[in-house]
Amino acid sequence: MAHERILIVEDETITAMDICERIRALGYEPLGPVASGRDAIENACVLCPDLVLMDIVLRGPMDGVQAAEAIRSTHPCPVVYVTAHSDRPTLDRAKLTAPYGYILKPVNERELHVAIEVALHRHRMEKQLVESKEWFRVTLQCVDEAIIALDTSGRVTFINPVAQSLLGWPEADALGTGALEVFNVISEEPASPGGIALERGDKYVSILTKEKKNVSVVYRAASIAIGTDPAMGTVIIFRETSSDRKPRPRRGNRR
C-alpha cells in the first residue's frame, strides 16, 4: 500500500472532493484541497507533499502554472497538471515548469493512477541521480591525486582541490576553460597531438601552471563513455613527480 502524500490544488469544490476520494482509494494520503495559487505555495512549503496535483485555473490572481513555477523553486516536488485546458498556449506555458504529467478532465482513475506512479518513480530516480552525483563529487574532492574532467568540447567541468593547488587554477577560473590552457602540457615523452594523450599507460610530462611555473607530472587520461554510446568527455588523473623524465626500467644483473 502506498503512503505518499499528495496535495490537491483545485478550485471546483465537487471536483476537488472527487479527486480526494480517488486519491484515498488508490492508497495515497490526500492533502488539502486548496483553491488558490497562494495557498498551494504555502501548503507545499509547510506540508512538503510527495506530489502536487495542480489545476491551472484557480481562484485569485495566480494561476496553476505560476503556482507550479513558485513551488518548483522552493520545494522540489513533482507537479502533475489536472486541467480542462489543452490549447497550445496553455501547454507551452505549462511545459516551461517541467511538469511530471498532464491529465485532462474529466479525470479517469486509471490515467490518474498511472500518472501519479510515473511521476513519483521519475522523481525518485532523479533524486537518486542527484545524490549519486554528490557522492561522486565529494569522493573526488577527497582523493589524494589531482583530477580534471572535461566535456566533449574539451572544457573543464570538474577540478578537485589537489588539481587546483598543483595547477594554480581556482575552480571558479578553471570551470569552462579549455583543457589545454588549464592542463598546459609543454613537453611529453612521446609527444602527442593536442597535448593530452588518451593511450593507456602513464605519461610523464612537464606542464605550465597558471603562474607560469614548470611542474613535472605523471598522468593518465581516458574517455568517459557508457557502452557503445559516444564519449561524454575525458577525465585526467595526475600527480607531481620529482623529474620530468620517465624512470628507466631496471636491468638484470650482469655476469
KOLTI-935786 format. One line per field, with one value per residue: x, y, z of N, C-alpha, C in turn. Coordinates in nm, 3 decimals. Example, Ala and Ser with C-alpha at 12.3 -4.5 7.8 and 13.67 -1.06 7.14 Angstrom:
BEGIN
n_px c(1.319 / 1.285)
n_py c(-0.569 / -0.225)
n_pz c(0.780 / 0.708)
ca_px c(1.230 / 1.367)
ca_py c(-0.450 / -0.106)
ca_pz c(0.780 / 0.714)
c_px c(1.320 / 1.290)
c_py c(-0.330 / 0.003)
c_pz c(0.780 / 0.787)
end
This chain:
BEGIN
n_px c(0.084 / 0.059 / 0.196 / 0.233 / 0.207 / -0.021 / -0.078 / -0.366 / -0.471 / -0.726 / -0.994 / -1.264 / -1.512 / -1.661 / -1.524 / -1.274 / -1.325 / -1.395 / -1.154 / -1.000 / -1.122 / -1.070 / -0.791 / -0.748 / -0.866 / -0.687 / -0.479 / -0.313 / -0.230 / -0.441 / -0.387 / -0.512 / -0.815 / -0.681 / -0.761 / -0.643 / -0.358 / -0.174 / -0.233 / -0.163 / 0.116 / 0.195 / 0.104 / 0.253 / 0.511 / 0.489 / 0.370 / 0.516 / 0.460 / 0.462 / 0.389 / 0.220 / -0.103 / -0.215 / -0.447 / -0.503 / -0.656 / -0.733 / -0.855 / -0.824 / -0.546 / -0.332 / -0.244 / -0.241 / -0.005 / 0.174 / 0.182 / 0.293 / 0.549 / 0.654 / 0.649 / 0.826 / 1.066 / 1.102 / 1.027 / 1.124 / 0.927 / 0.740 / 0.510 / 0.192 / -0.025 / -0.375 / -0.629 / -0.876 / -0.789 / -0.631 / -0.518 / -0.276 / -0.124 / -0.155 / -0.044 / 0.220 / 0.304 / 0.279 / 0.469 / 0.708 / 0.744 / 0.838 / 0.666 / 0.557 / 0.359 / 0.043 / -0.285 / -0.604 / -0.928 / -1.256 / -1.147 / -0.993 / -0.975 / -0.784 / -0.597 / -0.518 / -0.397 / -0.182 / -0.040 / 0.035 / 0.197 / 0.403 / 0.510 / 0.599 / 0.787 / 0.971 / 1.059 / 1.185 / 1.396 / 1.537 / 1.612 / 1.779 / 1.981 / 2.085 / 2.180 / 2.371 / 2.552 / 2.641 / 2.767 / 2.970 / 3.104 / 3.193 / 3.356 / 3.563 / 3.664 / 3.803 / 4.011 / 4.365 / 4.501 / 4.537 / 4.260 / 4.088 / 3.799 / 3.660 / 3.438 / 3.278 / 3.370 / 3.614 / 3.638 / 3.680 / 3.494 / 3.502 / 3.720 / 3.934 / 4.036 / 4.313 / 4.413 / 4.357 / 4.532 / 4.783 / 4.798 / 4.749 / 4.507 / 4.212 / 3.887 / 3.669 / 3.785 / 3.878 / 3.662 / 3.484 / 3.690 / 3.928 / 4.084 / 4.358 / 4.458 / 4.431 / 4.543 / 4.828 / 5.030 / 5.372 / 5.580 / 5.635 / 5.675 / 5.621 / 5.585 / 5.253 / 4.976 / 4.784 / 4.840 / 4.736 / 4.738 / 4.547 / 4.609 / 4.669 / 4.845 / 5.105 / 5.189 / 5.462 / 5.520 / 5.591 / 5.432 / 5.280 / 5.198 / 4.930 / 5.060 / 5.283 / 5.477 / 5.700 / 5.617 / 5.671 / 5.484 / 5.303 / 5.060 / 4.735 / 4.491 / 4.153 / 3.869 / 3.529 / 3.270 / 2.964 / 2.890 / 2.829 / 2.781 / 2.855 / 3.154 / 3.133 / 3.301 / 3.620 / 3.849 / 4.116 / 4.379 / 4.633 / 4.962 / 5.224 / 5.569 / 5.916 / 6.081 / 6.089 / 6.127 / 6.063 / 6.114 / 6.389 / 6.370 / 6.461 / 6.764 / 6.875 / 7.101 / 7.445 / 7.665)
n_py c(-0.119 / 0.218 / 0.516 / 0.777 / 1.132 / 1.354 / 1.667 / 1.843 / 2.071 / 2.257 / 2.443 / 2.396 / 2.281 / 2.035 / 1.878 / 1.876 / 1.732 / 1.488 / 1.408 / 1.385 / 1.163 / 0.964 / 0.959 / 0.874 / 0.619 / 0.495 / 0.452 / 0.656 / 0.946 / 1.212 / 1.564 / 1.882 / 1.977 / 2.273 / 2.599 / 2.815 / 2.974 / 3.093 / 2.965 / 2.710 / 2.727 / 2.795 / 2.569 / 2.367 / 2.435 / 2.412 / 2.158 / 1.982 / 1.792 / 1.475 / 1.490 / 1.709 / 1.768 / 1.971 / 2.211 / 2.434 / 2.670 / 2.877 / 3.013 / 3.364 / 3.592 / 3.443 / 3.178 / 2.815 / 2.747 / 2.951 / 2.910 / 2.653 / 2.701 / 2.861 / 2.680 / 2.486 / 2.622 / 2.649 / 2.419 / 2.115 / 1.918 / 1.684 / 1.801 / 1.747 / 1.833 / 1.879 / 1.940 / 2.116 / 2.237 / 2.232 / 2.376 / 2.514 / 2.751 / 2.731 / 2.480 / 2.528 / 2.717 / 2.563 / 2.362 / 2.492 / 2.484 / 2.236 / 1.997 / 1.684 / 1.543 / 1.551 / 1.574 / 1.547 / 1.677 / 1.523 / 1.343 / 1.033 / 0.742 / 0.536 / 0.655 / 0.863 / 0.722 / 0.597 / 0.823 / 0.940 / 0.738 / 0.714 / 0.974 / 0.986 / 0.779 / 0.871 / 1.102 / 0.993 / 0.854 / 1.068 / 1.203 / 1.013 / 1.012 / 1.272 / 1.254 / 1.053 / 1.182 / 1.379 / 1.228 / 1.120 / 1.355 / 1.456 / 1.246 / 1.254 / 1.500 / 1.442 / 1.263 / 1.180 / 1.228 / 1.446 / 1.557 / 1.613 / 1.680 / 1.679 / 1.818 / 1.723 / 1.914 / 1.975 / 2.139 / 2.236 / 2.070 / 1.980 / 2.007 / 1.897 / 1.981 / 1.914 / 1.923 / 2.191 / 2.320 / 2.224 / 2.309 / 2.575 / 2.684 / 2.818 / 2.681 / 2.840 / 2.984 / 2.784 / 2.620 / 2.570 / 2.660 / 2.599 / 2.278 / 2.256 / 2.492 / 2.497 / 2.247 / 2.260 / 2.130 / 2.119 / 1.961 / 1.623 / 1.269 / 1.001 / 1.286 / 1.412 / 1.470 / 1.762 / 1.771 / 1.619 / 1.289 / 0.997 / 0.735 / 0.412 / 0.372 / 0.538 / 0.881 / 1.089 / 1.419 / 1.770 / 2.048 / 2.373 / 2.592 / 2.812 / 3.031 / 3.033 / 2.848 / 2.578 / 2.244 / 1.902 / 1.619 / 1.306 / 1.145 / 1.005 / 0.968 / 0.929 / 0.843 / 0.919 / 0.709 / 0.528 / 0.204 / 0.146 / 0.403 / 0.738 / 0.909 / 1.096 / 1.278 / 1.354 / 1.230 / 1.329 / 1.213 / 1.286 / 1.341 / 1.508 / 1.472 / 1.397 / 1.435 / 1.521 / 1.317 / 0.987 / 0.716 / 0.497 / 0.151 / -0.120 / -0.302 / -0.637 / -0.833 / -0.816 / -1.059)
n_pz c(0.000 / -0.091 / 0.057 / -0.002 / 0.012 / -0.121 / -0.251 / -0.329 / -0.561 / -0.649 / -0.777 / -0.803 / -0.600 / -0.594 / -0.783 / -0.661 / -0.420 / -0.531 / -0.652 / -0.423 / -0.299 / -0.488 / -0.479 / -0.218 / -0.234 / -0.400 / -0.236 / -0.150 / 0.053 / 0.072 / 0.064 / 0.159 / -0.003 / -0.175 / -0.307 / -0.432 / -0.589 / -0.415 / -0.170 / -0.246 / -0.276 / -0.014 / 0.132 / 0.009 / 0.092 / 0.371 / 0.427 / 0.274 / 0.048 / -0.133 / -0.394 / -0.621 / -0.733 / -0.973 / -1.067 / -1.343 / -1.382 / -1.125 / -0.812 / -0.747 / -0.829 / -0.924 / -1.138 / -1.196 / -1.332 / -1.269 / -0.994 / -0.984 / -1.086 / -0.883 / -0.669 / -0.761 / -0.740 / -0.469 / -0.326 / -0.409 / -0.545 / -0.744 / -0.995 / -1.123 / -1.373 / -1.364 / -1.560 / -1.760 / -1.981 / -2.290 / -2.492 / -2.721 / -2.634 / -2.351 / -2.300 / -2.382 / -2.193 / -1.962 / -2.006 / -1.961 / -1.690 / -1.637 / -1.588 / -1.438 / -1.547 / -1.728 / -1.710 / -1.854 / -1.780 / -1.796 / -1.504 / -1.534 / -1.346 / -1.378 / -1.552 / -1.387 / -1.177 / -1.310 / -1.400 / -1.157 / -1.041 / -1.232 / -1.220 / -0.951 / -0.951 / -1.144 / -1.016 / -0.790 / -0.914 / -1.027 / -0.797 / -0.678 / -0.870 / -0.845 / -0.582 / -0.617 / -0.788 / -0.614 / -0.412 / -0.570 / -0.647 / -0.397 / -0.318 / -0.513 / -0.448 / -0.222 / -0.272 / -0.305 / -0.541 / -0.826 / -1.018 / -1.319 / -1.507 / -1.834 / -2.081 / -2.395 / -2.569 / -2.476 / -2.254 / -1.912 / -1.667 / -1.413 / -1.134 / -0.892 / -0.548 / -0.518 / -0.780 / -0.836 / -0.659 / -0.746 / -1.013 / -0.991 / -1.051 / -0.955 / -0.883 / -0.975 / -1.183 / -1.350 / -1.438 / -1.733 / -1.887 / -2.150 / -2.183 / -2.255 / -2.173 / -1.897 / -1.817 / -1.912 / -2.122 / -2.186 / -2.265 / -2.365 / -2.344 / -2.542 / -2.767 / -2.811 / -3.031 / -2.981 / -2.712 / -2.495 / -2.422 / -2.491 / -2.479 / -2.325 / -2.011 / -1.817 / -1.858 / -1.876 / -1.821 / -1.867 / -1.730 / -1.750 / -1.502 / -1.391 / -1.290 / -1.446 / -1.377 / -1.409 / -1.389 / -1.318 / -1.401 / -1.376 / -1.569 / -1.648 / -1.900 / -1.999 / -2.199 / -2.121 / -2.131 / -2.195 / -2.248 / -2.587 / -2.656 / -2.774 / -2.660 / -2.358 / -2.259 / -2.105 / -1.861 / -1.655 / -1.463 / -1.238 / -1.094 / -0.913 / -1.001 / -0.925 / -1.134 / -1.481 / -1.648 / -1.753 / -1.533 / -1.578 / -1.676 / -1.459 / -1.500 / -1.560 / -1.349 / -1.426 / -1.552)
ca_px c(0.000 / 0.137 / 0.171 / 0.275 / 0.113 / -0.046 / -0.150 / -0.464 / -0.497 / -0.844 / -1.085 / -1.402 / -1.527 / -1.706 / -1.412 / -1.169 / -1.363 / -1.391 / -1.014 / -0.957 / -1.171 / -0.996 / -0.655 / -0.756 / -0.897 / -0.566 / -0.382 / -0.233 / -0.289 / -0.469 / -0.370 / -0.599 / -0.770 / -0.672 / -0.824 / -0.571 / -0.215 / -0.102 / -0.250 / -0.086 / 0.257 / 0.212 / 0.088 / 0.366 / 0.626 / 0.466 / 0.337 / 0.617 / 0.398 / 0.543 / 0.345 / 0.112 / -0.197 / -0.238 / -0.536 / -0.442 / -0.743 / -0.751 / -0.907 / -0.723 / -0.471 / -0.227 / -0.296 / -0.166 / 0.129 / 0.256 / 0.200 / 0.385 / 0.682 / 0.698 / 0.672 / 0.947 / 1.184 / 1.114 / 1.009 / 1.142 / 0.840 / 0.681 / 0.378 / 0.114 / -0.140 / -0.507 / -0.696 / -0.962 / -0.731 / -0.528 / -0.480 / -0.131 / -0.059 / -0.153 / 0.054 / 0.353 / 0.335 / 0.291 / 0.594 / 0.820 / 0.759 / 0.887 / 0.573 / 0.578 / 0.242 / -0.062 / -0.409 / -0.720 / -1.057 / -1.283 / -1.038 / -1.009 / -0.900 / -0.668 / -0.499 / -0.468 / -0.306 / -0.060 / 0.032 / 0.095 / 0.305 / 0.514 / 0.570 / 0.671 / 0.905 / 1.068 / 1.117 / 1.278 / 1.516 / 1.612 / 1.670 / 1.892 / 2.088 / 2.146 / 2.255 / 2.490 / 2.647 / 2.700 / 2.862 / 3.084 / 3.177 / 3.261 / 3.464 / 3.674 / 3.723 / 3.881 / 4.121 / 4.496 / 4.552 / 4.471 / 4.163 / 4.017 / 3.704 / 3.634 / 3.323 / 3.315 / 3.438 / 3.745 / 3.637 / 3.681 / 3.365 / 3.531 / 3.861 / 3.933 / 4.128 / 4.453 / 4.446 / 4.357 / 4.655 / 4.900 / 4.799 / 4.730 / 4.380 / 4.094 / 3.773 / 3.589 / 3.853 / 3.902 / 3.540 / 3.451 / 3.812 / 3.981 / 4.173 / 4.498 / 4.500 / 4.441 / 4.644 / 4.910 / 5.145 / 5.477 / 5.667 / 5.581 / 5.750 / 5.648 / 5.495 / 5.122 / 4.899 / 4.685 / 4.895 / 4.686 / 4.731 / 4.444 / 4.653 / 4.688 / 4.977 / 5.142 / 5.258 / 5.545 / 5.522 / 5.607 / 5.318 / 5.299 / 5.087 / 4.874 / 5.162 / 5.396 / 5.575 / 5.718 / 5.599 / 5.674 / 5.375 / 5.270 / 4.915 / 4.660 / 4.367 / 4.064 / 3.737 / 3.414 / 3.168 / 2.878 / 2.861 / 2.870 / 2.744 / 2.971 / 3.217 / 3.071 / 3.406 / 3.750 / 3.898 / 4.262 / 4.425 / 4.776 / 5.031 / 5.355 / 5.684 / 6.041 / 6.154 / 6.003 / 6.164 / 6.013 / 6.221 / 6.435 / 6.345 / 6.577 / 6.828 / 6.915 / 7.239 / 7.544 / 7.756)
ca_py c(0.000 / 0.340 / 0.611 / 0.909 / 1.240 / 1.428 / 1.793 / 1.864 / 2.213 / 2.255 / 2.549 / 2.348 / 2.202 / 1.898 / 1.810 / 1.857 / 1.622 / 1.365 / 1.370 / 1.340 / 1.026 / 0.877 / 0.950 / 0.789 / 0.483 / 0.441 / 0.423 / 0.772 / 1.035 / 1.342 / 1.685 / 1.985 / 2.056 / 2.419 / 2.651 / 2.930 / 2.954 / 3.130 / 2.855 / 2.594 / 2.750 / 2.788 / 2.430 / 2.289 / 2.465 / 2.368 / 2.016 / 1.906 / 1.674 / 1.397 / 1.524 / 1.808 / 1.765 / 2.114 / 2.267 / 2.554 / 2.783 / 2.879 / 3.137 / 3.465 / 3.643 / 3.350 / 3.052 / 2.696 / 2.747 / 3.039 / 2.843 / 2.541 / 2.757 / 2.904 / 2.559 / 2.421 / 2.696 / 2.646 / 2.283 / 2.029 / 1.801 / 1.676 / 1.860 / 1.691 / 1.919 / 1.818 / 2.058 / 2.102 / 2.318 / 2.163 / 2.461 / 2.526 / 2.849 / 2.679 / 2.372 / 2.586 / 2.775 / 2.455 / 2.290 / 2.568 / 2.450 / 2.097 / 1.913 / 1.540 / 1.483 / 1.643 / 1.495 / 1.626 / 1.646 / 1.461 / 1.258 / 0.889 / 0.691 / 0.461 / 0.752 / 0.934 / 0.632 / 0.581 / 0.950 / 0.958 / 0.640 / 0.751 / 1.096 / 0.953 / 0.698 / 0.958 / 1.191 / 0.912 / 0.828 / 1.193 / 1.231 / 0.921 / 1.057 / 1.389 / 1.206 / 0.981 / 1.281 / 1.447 / 1.133 / 1.113 / 1.482 / 1.463 / 1.146 / 1.306 / 1.612 / 1.393 / 1.175 / 1.243 / 1.261 / 1.556 / 1.507 / 1.710 / 1.623 / 1.766 / 1.783 / 1.680 / 2.023 / 1.993 / 2.240 / 2.179 / 2.064 / 1.948 / 2.009 / 1.878 / 2.072 / 1.881 / 1.977 / 2.337 / 2.362 / 2.190 / 2.387 / 2.716 / 2.726 / 2.806 / 2.620 / 2.942 / 3.022 / 2.668 / 2.567 / 2.630 / 2.696 / 2.492 / 2.186 / 2.281 / 2.612 / 2.459 / 2.141 / 2.315 / 2.042 / 2.183 / 1.856 / 1.490 / 1.157 / 1.075 / 1.399 / 1.370 / 1.578 / 1.820 / 1.789 / 1.524 / 1.156 / 0.911 / 0.597 / 0.352 / 0.386 / 0.667 / 0.978 / 1.180 / 1.545 / 1.897 / 2.137 / 2.511 / 2.632 / 2.944 / 3.130 / 3.010 / 2.763 / 2.450 / 2.134 / 1.769 / 1.535 / 1.185 / 1.146 / 0.916 / 1.028 / 0.830 / 0.891 / 0.880 / 0.656 / 0.422 / 0.106 / 0.184 / 0.542 / 0.826 / 0.958 / 1.214 / 1.367 / 1.296 / 1.252 / 1.328 / 1.191 / 1.312 / 1.376 / 1.567 / 1.382 / 1.467 / 1.455 / 1.518 / 1.203 / 0.859 / 0.634 / 0.388 / 0.018 / -0.185 / -0.404 / -0.757 / -0.837 / -0.856 / -1.170)
ca_pz c(0.000 / -0.099 / 0.166 / -0.046 / 0.044 / -0.245 / -0.233 / -0.436 / -0.584 / -0.738 / -0.734 / -0.806 / -0.478 / -0.623 / -0.848 / -0.561 / -0.331 / -0.609 / -0.665 / -0.289 / -0.277 / -0.578 / -0.426 / -0.098 / -0.278 / -0.462 / -0.131 / -0.115 / 0.153 / 0.012 / 0.142 / 0.104 / -0.119 / -0.170 / -0.429 / -0.489 / -0.609 / -0.293 / -0.074 / -0.296 / -0.244 / 0.132 / 0.175 / -0.041 / 0.177 / 0.509 / 0.436 / 0.198 / -0.013 / -0.228 / -0.529 / -0.626 / -0.846 / -0.989 / -1.170 / -1.400 / -1.350 / -0.980 / -0.755 / -0.720 / -0.944 / -0.965 / -1.191 / -1.157 / -1.392 / -1.186 / -0.864 / -1.004 / -1.101 / -0.750 / -0.590 / -0.812 / -0.696 / -0.323 / -0.274 / -0.527 / -0.554 / -0.878 / -1.017 / -1.233 / -1.401 / -1.387 / -1.613 / -1.877 / -2.088 / -2.369 / -2.604 / -2.738 / -2.544 / -2.214 / -2.298 / -2.391 / -2.063 / -1.865 / -2.031 / -1.906 / -1.548 / -1.631 / -1.512 / -1.443 / -1.610 / -1.772 / -1.720 / -1.893 / -1.719 / -1.667 / -1.460 / -1.538 / -1.231 / -1.422 / -1.602 / -1.270 / -1.105 / -1.391 / -1.400 / -1.025 / -1.022 / -1.320 / -1.167 / -0.828 / -0.987 / -1.211 / -0.915 / -0.709 / -0.994 / -1.040 / -0.666 / -0.662 / -0.959 / -0.782 / -0.466 / -0.667 / -0.837 / -0.499 / -0.354 / -0.661 / -0.639 / -0.267 / -0.319 / -0.594 / -0.376 / -0.108 / -0.310 / -0.296 / -0.673 / -0.896 / -1.116 / -1.401 / -1.602 / -1.947 / -2.164 / -2.531 / -2.638 / -2.416 / -2.150 / -1.777 / -1.597 / -1.273 / -1.096 / -0.748 / -0.479 / -0.543 / -0.912 / -0.825 / -0.592 / -0.828 / -1.137 / -0.962 / -1.112 / -0.870 / -0.951 / -1.043 / -1.308 / -1.436 / -1.498 / -1.861 / -1.960 / -2.233 / -2.113 / -2.285 / -2.100 / -1.756 / -1.813 / -2.020 / -2.144 / -2.267 / -2.318 / -2.339 / -2.399 / -2.665 / -2.791 / -2.862 / -3.090 / -2.892 / -2.579 / -2.397 / -2.485 / -2.433 / -2.481 / -2.194 / -1.951 / -1.760 / -1.943 / -1.798 / -1.895 / -1.797 / -1.752 / -1.709 / -1.416 / -1.422 / -1.253 / -1.536 / -1.312 / -1.475 / -1.295 / -1.378 / -1.352 / -1.449 / -1.580 / -1.736 / -1.948 / -2.061 / -2.239 / -2.039 / -2.222 / -2.143 / -2.353 / -2.722 / -2.680 / -2.794 / -2.538 / -2.298 / -2.213 / -2.072 / -1.725 / -1.643 / -1.327 / -1.243 / -0.970 / -0.936 / -0.991 / -0.896 / -1.259 / -1.599 / -1.730 / -1.707 / -1.476 / -1.663 / -1.618 / -1.401 / -1.582 / -1.487 / -1.303 / -1.526 / -1.512)
c_px c(0.088 / 0.099 / 0.213 / 0.164 / 0.102 / -0.131 / -0.239 / -0.496 / -0.606 / -0.945 / -1.232 / -1.422 / -1.563 / -1.593 / -1.301 / -1.200 / -1.359 / -1.247 / -0.960 / -0.998 / -1.096 / -0.853 / -0.652 / -0.780 / -0.776 / -0.455 / -0.291 / -0.303 / -0.313 / -0.445 / -0.450 / -0.742 / -0.758 / -0.714 / -0.750 / -0.423 / -0.135 / -0.111 / -0.171 / 0.061 / 0.282 / 0.202 / 0.202 / 0.489 / 0.610 / 0.449 / 0.438 / 0.557 / 0.494 / 0.508 / 0.232 / 0.029 / -0.250 / -0.336 / -0.469 / -0.524 / -0.776 / -0.814 / -0.793 / -0.643 / -0.367 / -0.287 / -0.203 / -0.025 / 0.223 / 0.284 / 0.300 / 0.529 / 0.738 / 0.729 / 0.801 / 1.073 / 1.206 / 1.104 / 1.014 / 1.056 / 0.775 / 0.541 / 0.315 / -0.008 / -0.265 / -0.597 / -0.785 / -0.904 / -0.619 / -0.486 / -0.329 / -0.067 / -0.050 / -0.049 / 0.197 / 0.396 / 0.361 / 0.425 / 0.715 / 0.844 / 0.805 / 0.794 / 0.605 / 0.459 / 0.137 / -0.187 / -0.525 / -0.845 / -1.155 / -1.178 / -1.077 / -0.919 / -0.774 / -0.559 / -0.437 / -0.366 / -0.174 / 0.024 / 0.104 / 0.214 / 0.426 / 0.587 / 0.652 / 0.799 / 1.012 / 1.136 / 1.216 / 1.407 / 1.601 / 1.680 / 1.792 / 2.010 / 2.161 / 2.231 / 2.382 / 2.595 / 2.716 / 2.801 / 2.988 / 3.169 / 3.257 / 3.377 / 3.586 / 3.741 / 3.821 / 4.002 / 4.253 / 4.552 / 4.471 / 4.381 / 4.098 / 3.922 / 3.672 / 3.507 / 3.372 / 3.386 / 3.575 / 3.752 / 3.620 / 3.541 / 3.383 / 3.681 / 3.866 / 4.039 / 4.276 / 4.498 / 4.450 / 4.488 / 4.777 / 4.911 / 4.786 / 4.603 / 4.267 / 3.976 / 3.694 / 3.651 / 3.864 / 3.776 / 3.504 / 3.570 / 3.863 / 4.085 / 4.320 / 4.549 / 4.520 / 4.549 / 4.738 / 5.038 / 5.247 / 5.580 / 5.609 / 5.669 / 5.657 / 5.551 / 5.365 / 5.047 / 4.796 / 4.730 / 4.848 / 4.665 / 4.628 / 4.486 / 4.671 / 4.830 / 5.004 / 5.215 / 5.331 / 5.566 / 5.562 / 5.486 / 5.351 / 5.177 / 5.035 / 4.973 / 5.290 / 5.510 / 5.580 / 5.712 / 5.600 / 5.563 / 5.370 / 5.118 / 4.864 / 4.531 / 4.284 / 3.932 / 3.630 / 3.304 / 3.089 / 2.844 / 2.916 / 2.833 / 2.870 / 3.025 / 3.150 / 3.175 / 3.533 / 3.782 / 4.050 / 4.298 / 4.577 / 4.831 / 5.168 / 5.464 / 5.809 / 6.121 / 6.057 / 6.041 / 6.112 / 6.128 / 6.260 / 6.406 / 6.474 / 6.631 / 6.867 / 7.061 / 7.334 / 7.632 / 7.899)
c_py c(0.125 / 0.434 / 0.752 / 1.011 / 1.330 / 1.550 / 1.817 / 2.013 / 2.221 / 2.356 / 2.508 / 2.248 / 2.057 / 1.817 / 1.780 / 1.740 / 1.488 / 1.316 / 1.321 / 1.195 / 0.926 / 0.854 / 0.857 / 0.643 / 0.416 / 0.415 / 0.537 / 0.854 / 1.171 / 1.455 / 1.796 / 1.937 / 2.205 / 2.473 / 2.768 / 2.899 / 2.987 / 3.021 / 2.732 / 2.608 / 2.735 / 2.645 / 2.342 / 2.310 / 2.408 / 2.217 / 1.926 / 1.779 / 1.600 / 1.431 / 1.626 / 1.783 / 1.906 / 2.146 / 2.394 / 2.678 / 2.776 / 3.010 / 3.235 / 3.502 / 3.546 / 3.221 / 2.936 / 2.691 / 2.834 / 2.975 / 2.729 / 2.590 / 2.800 / 2.783 / 2.492 / 2.490 / 2.689 / 2.507 / 2.186 / 1.903 / 1.800 / 1.737 / 1.794 / 1.781 / 1.835 / 1.933 / 2.025 / 2.173 / 2.243 / 2.245 / 2.482 / 2.630 / 2.798 / 2.569 / 2.426 / 2.648 / 2.666 / 2.382 / 2.361 / 2.538 / 2.306 / 2.007 / 1.765 / 1.469 / 1.588 / 1.561 / 1.588 / 1.581 / 1.605 / 1.354 / 1.111 / 0.829 / 0.615 / 0.555 / 0.830 / 0.849 / 0.617 / 0.707 / 0.973 / 0.865 / 0.674 / 0.873 / 1.067 / 0.874 / 0.785 / 1.050 / 1.116 / 0.887 / 0.954 / 1.229 / 1.141 / 0.963 / 1.176 / 1.347 / 1.133 / 1.078 / 1.352 / 1.357 / 1.127 / 1.239 / 1.491 / 1.365 / 1.197 / 1.426 / 1.565 / 1.308 / 1.253 / 1.285 / 1.376 / 1.501 / 1.626 / 1.633 / 1.727 / 1.724 / 1.748 / 1.789 / 2.054 / 2.102 / 2.175 / 2.185 / 2.029 / 1.954 / 1.999 / 1.967 / 2.044 / 1.938 / 2.130 / 2.387 / 2.340 / 2.279 / 2.537 / 2.773 / 2.709 / 2.750 / 2.722 / 2.983 / 2.905 / 2.619 / 2.643 / 2.670 / 2.575 / 2.409 / 2.221 / 2.410 / 2.580 / 2.354 / 2.165 / 2.233 / 2.111 / 2.083 / 1.722 / 1.385 / 1.038 / 1.191 / 1.348 / 1.488 / 1.630 / 1.832 / 1.690 / 1.390 / 1.071 / 0.764 / 0.546 / 0.375 / 0.527 / 0.752 / 1.077 / 1.308 / 1.660 / 1.983 / 2.275 / 2.552 / 2.770 / 3.055 / 3.112 / 2.934 / 2.628 / 2.338 / 2.002 / 1.683 / 1.405 / 1.176 / 1.031 / 0.987 / 0.923 / 0.895 / 0.839 / 0.836 / 0.546 / 0.328 / 0.151 / 0.328 / 0.626 / 0.877 / 1.086 / 1.316 / 1.291 / 1.324 / 1.239 / 1.314 / 1.205 / 1.344 / 1.432 / 1.462 / 1.465 / 1.498 / 1.453 / 1.406 / 1.075 / 0.775 / 0.520 / 0.253 / -0.042 / -0.292 / -0.523 / -0.752 / -0.885 / -0.967 / -1.133)
c_pz c(0.000 / 0.016 / 0.125 / -0.021 / -0.078 / -0.217 / -0.354 / -0.443 / -0.691 / -0.688 / -0.739 / -0.693 / -0.507 / -0.686 / -0.748 / -0.468 / -0.403 / -0.624 / -0.532 / -0.265 / -0.365 / -0.527 / -0.306 / -0.136 / -0.342 / -0.360 / -0.095 / -0.008 / 0.089 / 0.111 / 0.078 / 0.097 / -0.089 / -0.306 / -0.493 / -0.503 / -0.485 / -0.188 / -0.116 / -0.258 / -0.095 / 0.182 / 0.129 / 0.047 / 0.317 / 0.519 / 0.365 / 0.137 / -0.104 / -0.372 / -0.518 / -0.752 / -0.862 / -1.102 / -1.223 / -1.370 / -1.201 / -0.936 / -0.729 / -0.844 / -0.999 / -1.019 / -1.153 / -1.213 / -1.310 / -1.050 / -0.876 / -1.016 / -0.965 / -0.662 / -0.632 / -0.761 / -0.545 / -0.264 / -0.391 / -0.524 / -0.692 / -0.883 / -1.139 / -1.253 / -1.423 / -1.432 / -1.732 / -1.998 / -2.158 / -2.491 / -2.605 / -2.647 / -2.400 / -2.201 / -2.300 / -2.259 / -1.959 / -1.882 / -1.971 / -1.759 / -1.528 / -1.549 / -1.530 / -1.505 / -1.642 / -1.798 / -1.756 / -1.818 / -1.828 / -1.633 / -1.465 / -1.430 / -1.273 / -1.473 / -1.486 / -1.196 / -1.180 / -1.386 / -1.267 / -1.006 / -1.107 / -1.266 / -1.041 / -0.858 / -1.052 / -1.109 / -0.826 / -0.784 / -1.007 / -0.909 / -0.641 / -0.749 / -0.900 / -0.664 / -0.509 / -0.717 / -0.721 / -0.429 / -0.439 / -0.651 / -0.509 / -0.261 / -0.395 / -0.528 / -0.270 / -0.147 / -0.314 / -0.432 / -0.735 / -1.006 / -1.186 / -1.492 / -1.709 / -2.019 / -2.305 / -2.610 / -2.578 / -2.311 / -2.013 / -1.715 / -1.449 / -1.250 / -0.944 / -0.681 / -0.505 / -0.678 / -0.909 / -0.766 / -0.680 / -0.951 / -1.113 / -1.022 / -1.011 / -0.950 / -1.032 / -1.176 / -1.405 / -1.507 / -1.624 / -1.944 / -2.038 / -2.159 / -2.134 / -2.224 / -1.953 / -1.737 / -1.930 / -2.037 / -2.234 / -2.317 / -2.281 / -2.405 / -2.421 / -2.681 / -2.850 / -2.920 / -2.989 / -2.749 / -2.475 / -2.466 / -2.413 / -2.433 / -2.338 / -2.143 / -1.902 / -1.862 / -1.854 / -1.877 / -1.804 / -1.830 / -1.698 / -1.628 / -1.457 / -1.390 / -1.335 / -1.469 / -1.382 / -1.371 / -1.371 / -1.316 / -1.432 / -1.452 / -1.665 / -1.775 / -2.018 / -2.096 / -2.143 / -2.134 / -2.152 / -2.259 / -2.486 / -2.755 / -2.703 / -2.661 / -2.490 / -2.251 / -2.182 / -1.925 / -1.725 / -1.495 / -1.327 / -1.103 / -1.005 / -0.920 / -0.965 / -1.022 / -1.374 / -1.695 / -1.670 / -1.653 / -1.569 / -1.598 / -1.564 / -1.494 / -1.497 / -1.445 / -1.412 / -1.470 / -1.542)
end
